[in-house]
């Protein structure tokens, strides 16, 4: 292989790694917001003195 092909392959691999890191970061942010939303719903349920079955259901969904 000549140097140009090696350089091109290295640049493509580096670009793929950057895309993967971006996707993983976005997934972490989405998971955090979903967890925060479910926690908010759980707190609302507890403040409204809902039955324990409903609270356990929301907790099960959060996990």
N, C-alpha and C positions, 0 to 999 in steps of 0.2 A: 504494500500500500504506500502511496506517496503521502507526503506531509499534509496536503490539502484535504484528502479524504479522511485522514486521522483527525485533523482539526475540525472538520465538519461533523464527524461522528461525535466528537467530544462536546461540541456546542449543542447538538441535538440532545444528548444525554443530560447535559446541565439544564437545558430548557425543560425537559420532562421532569426533572427533580424539582424545579421551581414550581411547575404546575401542580405537582403532587403535594408539595408543602402548602400551597394556596388552598387546595381542596380540603386538606386535613384541617387547616385553620378555620375555614368556613364551616366545616362540619362541627367543629368544637363550639363555635359561636352559636350555631343553630341548636345544638344539644343543650347549651347553657340557657338559651331563651326558652326552650320547651320545658326544661326542668324548672325554671323560674316561674313560668306560667302555671304548671301543675302545682307547685308549692303555693302559689297565690290562691288557686282554687281550693286547695286543701285547707288553707287558713280561713278562707271565707266559709267553708263548710263547718269548720270547728266553731267559728264565731256565731254562726246561726244555730248552733246546737243540733245539728243533724244527727241522725241515728249513726251508731258506730259502723253499721254495715256500709253505709255510703262513704264514710271517712276511710274505712279500710279499702273500699273499692278504688277511691282516688289515690290512696297510697300505693296500691298494687299497680295502678296505671303509671305512677311516677317511677316505680322501680322497673 
